[in-house]
């Protein structure tokens, strides 16, 4: 099963963990705009796919339809910037489980990405380092003894490592403490941003003068602190059980009975649904069903699920049907 349909460690709060390593191949300019340079790098990669291993497939973005590309963005396997700006020249290396997805010719020659469900940065780092070492031995990276891995952005100098943990924080949001907690976190050099609804991402800011293991350990510690605060906030919400249950079941009632619904409305309602499921208030759903609802109510993945392209009205109608199908499965 793909990682984004699994419940990982601390899954009631931690949505997923991500490791990204920015790498450039020696002998090529950082910005590949010349068709000959792009083809040369692509051929080197394709010729060595078997040696790299991990059952990676090489896919060009321009060979995919718009829905397929957007589905990769919705799964967060590629960035929206990569999808838009590199549509004609970008490629990916991806495995069947989709826990490894490498952007080729994006911001860097290679952005090696590894994903896990829940809070599991250390396992993600271990796999990323294995993939990174294998590719580095074959392609040879641009590295400086003084500055580490050379990248287009100075922010990535050193390890070239970016980490991210997505955290679901409805308790802190509803008790109006989320801003205070995230402001404290930012004081430790951690970058935070809101994704949508009650979903937030925390990530590292520093890559130079610190090891990959230290970056991961520091972010992991911060995530554990936030998770602890979120669970305390949920205990406060549980004290007013009638209000909590009413909110959860009102949201569930709309999702389970609507005839059409937009992606935005479904996403907002599912914040309450997940909270109710995690706290045992809502018995009708499981973690797997909640994960499926999050994925298949998004526009592109809804169309992939249905196996055909749909206009906006058709998507809103079909989304309501798919929600019922997942709930009743």
C-alpha positions as CSV (number, residue, x, y, z in Angstrom):
1,X,0.0,0.0,0.0
2,X,1.2,3.5,-0.8
3,X,2.7,5.5,2.1
4,X,0.0,8.2,1.9
5,X,-2.8,5.6,2.6
6,X,-1.1,4.3,5.7
7,X,-1.2,5.3,9.4
8,X,2.4,5.8,10.7
9,X,3.8,6.6,14.1
10,X,1.9,9.3,16.0
11,X,-0.6,9.3,13.2
12,X,-3.3,11.1,15.2
13,X,-1.2,14.2,14.9
14,X,1.7,13.5,12.5
15,X,0.4,13.3,8.9
16,X,3.6,12.6,7.1
17,X,7.4,13.1,7.1
18,X,9.6,14.1,4.2
19,X,13.3,14.2,3.4
20,X,14.7,16.1,0.4
21,X,18.3,16.2,-0.7
22,X,19.3,18.8,-3.3
23,X,22.0,17.5,-5.6
24,X,23.7,18.7,-8.8
25,X,25.8,16.5,-11.1
26,X,29.4,17.5,-11.8
27,X,30.2,18.7,-15.3
28,X,26.8,20.4,-16.0
29,X,25.8,24.0,-15.4
30,X,23.2,24.4,-12.6
31,X,20.6,25.7,-15.0
32,X,20.0,23.2,-17.8
33,X,18.1,25.0,-20.6
34,X,20.0,23.7,-23.6
35,X,18.2,20.7,-25.1
36,X,21.5,18.8,-25.6
37,X,22.5,19.2,-22.0
38,X,19.1,18.1,-20.7
39,X,19.1,15.0,-23.0
40,X,22.7,14.2,-21.9
41,X,21.8,14.2,-18.2
42,X,18.5,12.3,-18.8
43,X,20.4,9.6,-20.8
44,X,23.0,9.2,-18.1
45,X,20.2,8.6,-15.6
46,X,18.2,6.3,-17.8
47,X,21.3,4.2,-18.7
48,X,22.0,3.7,-15.0
49,X,18.4,3.0,-13.7
50,X,19.1,-0.7,-13.2
51,X,22.3,0.1,-11.3
52,X,20.6,2.7,-9.1
53,X,17.9,0.1,-8.2
54,X,14.7,0.6,-6.1
55,X,12.6,-0.2,-9.2
56,X,12.6,3.4,-10.2
57,X,10.9,4.5,-13.4
58,X,12.0,7.5,-15.5
59,X,9.0,9.6,-16.5
60,X,8.9,12.9,-18.4
61,X,6.3,15.5,-17.2
62,X,5.5,16.5,-20.8
63,X,4.4,12.9,-21.6
64,X,1.8,13.0,-18.8
65,X,-1.7,14.6,-19.1
66,X,-2.5,17.6,-16.9
67,X,-4.6,15.5,-14.5
68,X,-1.8,13.0,-13.8
69,X,0.7,15.8,-13.2
70,X,-1.7,17.5,-10.8
71,X,-2.3,14.3,-9.0
72,X,1.4,14.1,-8.2
73,X,1.2,17.6,-6.8
74,X,-1.8,16.7,-4.7
75,X,0.1,13.7,-3.3
76,X,2.9,16.1,-2.7
77,X,5.3,13.9,-4.6
78,X,6.3,16.9,-6.7
79,X,6.1,20.7,-6.0
80,X,3.6,22.9,-7.7
81,X,6.4,25.1,-8.9
82,X,8.2,22.1,-10.5
83,X,4.9,21.1,-12.2
84,X,4.3,24.6,-13.6
85,X,7.8,25.9,-14.4
86,X,9.4,22.6,-15.6
87,X,6.4,21.1,-17.4
88,X,8.3,20.9,-20.7
89,X,11.7,19.9,-19.5
90,X,11.2,18.2,-16.0
91,X,11.2,14.5,-15.3
92,X,10.8,12.3,-12.3
93,X,12.2,9.0,-11.0
94,X,9.5,7.2,-9.0
95,X,9.1,3.7,-7.5
96,X,5.9,1.7,-7.3
97,X,5.2,2.5,-3.6
98,X,5.8,6.2,-4.4
99,X,7.8,6.7,-1.2
100,X,10.7,7.7,-3.4
101,X,10.2,10.5,-6.0
102,X,13.2,12.3,-7.5
103,X,12.6,15.6,-9.4
104,X,15.0,15.8,-12.3
105,X,16.0,19.2,-13.8
106,X,14.0,21.2,-11.4
107,X,15.5,23.8,-9.0
108,X,18.5,21.4,-9.0
109,X,19.6,18.6,-11.3
110,X,18.2,16.2,-8.7
111,X,15.9,16.7,-5.7
112,X,15.9,13.3,-4.0
113,X,12.7,13.0,-2.0
114,X,11.7,10.2,0.4
115,X,8.3,10.1,2.2
116,X,6.9,8.2,5.1
117,X,3.5,8.4,6.8
118,X,3.4,9.6,10.4
119,X,6.4,10.8,12.4
120,X,9.3,8.8,11.0
121,X,12.1,11.1,9.8
122,X,14.9,8.8,10.8
123,X,13.7,6.0,8.6
124,X,13.1,8.4,5.7
125,X,16.6,9.8,6.2
126,X,18.2,6.3,6.2
127,X,16.5,5.5,2.9
128,X,17.3,8.9,1.4
129,X,21.0,8.5,2.3
130,X,21.1,5.0,0.7
131,X,19.5,6.3,-2.6
132,X,21.8,9.4,-2.5
133,X,25.0,7.4,-2.0
134,X,24.1,5.0,-4.8
135,X,23.3,7.8,-7.3
136,X,26.3,9.8,-6.2
137,X,28.7,6.9,-6.9
138,X,27.2,6.6,-10.4
139,X,26.7,10.2,-11.5
140,X,29.2,12.1,-9.3
141,X,27.9,15.2,-7.5
142,X,29.2,18.7,-7.5
143,X,30.8,19.0,-4.0
144,X,33.1,21.5,-2.3
145,X,35.3,20.5,0.6
146,X,34.5,23.9,2.2
147,X,30.8,24.4,1.4
148,X,29.5,20.9,1.0
149,X,27.0,20.1,-1.8
150,X,26.8,22.9,-4.4
151,X,23.2,24.0,-5.2
152,X,21.5,26.8,-6.9
153,X,20.2,28.2,-3.6
154,X,22.6,29.3,-0.9
155,X,20.1,28.1,1.6
156,X,20.8,24.5,0.6
157,X,24.6,24.7,0.9
158,X,26.2,22.2,3.2
159,X,24.1,19.0,3.5
160,X,21.5,20.2,0.9
161,X,18.9,18.6,3.2
162,X,15.4,19.9,3.6
163,X,13.1,18.1,6.1
164,X,9.3,18.5,6.6
165,X,6.8,17.1,9.0
166,X,3.1,17.8,8.4
167,X,1.1,18.0,11.7
168,X,-2.6,18.0,12.2
169,X,-3.4,20.5,15.0
170,X,-7.2,21.0,15.4
171,X,-6.9,21.0,19.2
172,X,-4.4,23.9,19.3
173,X,-6.4,25.7,16.6
174,X,-9.8,25.3,18.4
175,X,-8.3,26.4,21.7
176,X,-6.6,29.3,20.0
177,X,-3.1,28.3,21.1
178,X,-1.6,27.3,17.7
179,X,-0.1,30.7,16.9
180,X,1.6,30.8,20.3
181,X,3.1,27.3,20.0
182,X,4.4,27.9,16.5
183,X,5.9,31.3,17.4
184,X,7.9,29.5,20.1
185,X,9.0,26.9,17.6
186,X,10.2,29.6,15.1
187,X,12.7,30.7,17.8
188,X,14.5,27.4,17.4
189,X,15.2,28.0,13.7
190,X,12.2,26.0,12.6
191,X,10.1,27.3,9.7
192,X,6.3,26.8,9.9
193,X,3.5,27.3,7.5
194,X,-0.2,26.4,7.3
195,X,-1.1,24.0,4.6
196,X,-4.9,24.0,4.7
197,X,-7.5,23.6,7.4
198,X,-5.7,22.5,10.6
199,X,-2.7,21.0,8.8
200,X,0.7,22.7,9.4
201,X,4.2,21.9,8.1
202,X,7.4,22.4,10.1
203,X,10.8,22.3,8.4
204,X,14.5,23.1,9.0
205,X,16.0,26.4,8.0
206,X,19.7,25.7,8.5
207,X,21.8,23.2,6.3
208,X,25.3,24.6,6.6
209,X,27.6,23.6,9.5
210,X,25.3,20.9,10.8
211,X,25.0,17.2,9.9
212,X,22.0,15.5,8.4
213,X,21.4,13.5,11.5
214,X,21.5,16.6,13.7
215,X,18.9,18.3,11.4
216,X,16.6,15.4,11.6
217,X,17.0,14.9,15.4
218,X,16.3,18.6,16.1
219,X,13.2,18.7,14.0
220,X,12.0,15.4,15.5
221,X,12.3,16.8,19.0
222,X,10.4,19.9,18.1
223,X,7.6,17.8,16.5
224,X,7.3,15.7,19.6
225,X,6.9,18.8,21.7
226,X,4.1,20.1,19.4
227,X,2.4,16.7,19.4
228,X,2.4,16.7,23.2
229,X,0.8,20.2,23.2
230,X,-1.8,19.2,20.7
231,X,-2.8,16.2,22.7
232,X,-3.2,18.4,25.8
233,X,-5.4,20.7,23.8
234,X,-7.6,17.8,22.7
235,X,-8.1,16.9,26.4
236,X,-9.5,20.4,26.9
237,X,-11.9,19.9,24.0
238,X,-13.0,16.5,25.4
239,X,-14.2,18.2,28.6
240,X,-17.0,19.8,26.6
241,X,-18.0,16.5,25.0
242,X,-21.4,17.5,23.8
243,X,-20.0,20.5,21.8
244,X,-17.2,18.3,20.4
245,X,-19.6,15.5,19.4
246,X,-22.1,17.9,17.9
247,X,-19.4,19.5,15.8
248,X,-18.0,16.2,14.6
249,X,-21.3,14.6,13.7
250,X,-22.6,17.8,12.0
251,X,-19.5,17.6,9.7
252,X,-20.0,13.9,9.2
253,X,-23.6,14.3,8.4
254,X,-22.9,16.7,5.6
255,X,-20.1,14.6,4.1
256,X,-22.2,11.4,4.4
257,X,-25.4,12.8,2.9
258,X,-24.5,15.6,0.5
259,X,-25.3,15.3,-3.2
260,X,-22.5,17.5,-4.3
261,X,-19.5,19.2,-2.5
262,X,-16.5,21.2,-3.4
263,X,-12.9,20.2,-2.6
264,X,-12.5,23.1,-0.2
265,X,-15.6,22.4,1.7
266,X,-14.8,18.6,1.9
267,X,-11.3,19.4,3.2
268,X,-12.6,21.7,5.9
269,X,-15.2,19.2,7.1
270,X,-12.7,16.4,7.2
271,X,-10.7,18.2,9.8
272,X,-13.5,17.6,12.2
273,X,-14.0,14.0,10.9
274,X,-10.3,13.1,11.5
275,X,-10.4,14.6,15.0
276,X,-13.6,12.7,15.8
277,X,-12.1,9.4,14.5
278,X,-8.8,9.9,16.4
279,X,-10.6,10.6,19.7
280,X,-13.0,7.7,19.3
281,X,-16.0,10.0,19.1
282,X,-16.8,8.9,15.5
283,X,-17.1,5.1,15.3
284,X,-18.2,5.0,11.7
285,X,-14.8,5.6,10.2
286,X,-11.3,4.1,10.3
287,X,-7.9,5.7,9.8
288,X,-7.6,4.1,6.4
289,X,-11.0,5.5,5.3
290,X,-10.0,9.0,6.5
291,X,-6.8,8.8,4.5
292,X,-8.7,7.8,1.4
293,X,-11.1,10.6,1.9
294,X,-8.3,13.1,2.2
295,X,-6.7,11.8,-1.1
296,X,-9.7,11.0,-3.3
297,X,-11.7,14.2,-2.7
298,X,-8.9,16.2,-4.2
299,X,-9.7,17.2,-7.8
300,X,-7.0,15.4,-9.8
301,X,-7.0,12.2,-7.7
302,X,-10.8,12.1,-7.7
303,X,-10.6,12.0,-11.5
304,X,-7.8,9.3,-11.4
305,X,-10.1,7.3,-9.0
306,X,-13.0,7.6,-11.4
307,X,-10.8,6.9,-14.5
308,X,-12.0,9.9,-16.5
309,X,-11.7,13.7,-16.7
310,X,-14.6,15.7,-15.2
311,X,-15.6,19.3,-15.3
312,X,-16.1,21.3,-12.1
313,X,-19.8,20.5,-11.6
314,X,-19.2,16.8,-12.4
315,X,-16.4,16.7,-9.9
316,X,-18.5,18.2,-7.2
317,X,-21.2,15.6,-7.8
318,X,-18.8,12.7,-8.2
319,X,-16.9,13.7,-5.1
320,X,-20.1,13.3,-3.0
321,X,-20.6,9.9,-4.5
322,X,-17.0,8.8,-3.8
323,X,-17.3,10.0,-0.2
324,X,-20.3,7.8,0.3
325,X,-18.6,4.9,-1.4
326,X,-15.5,5.1,0.9
327,X,-17.6,5.6,4.1
328,X,-19.7,2.5,3.3
329,X,-16.9,0.3,2.1
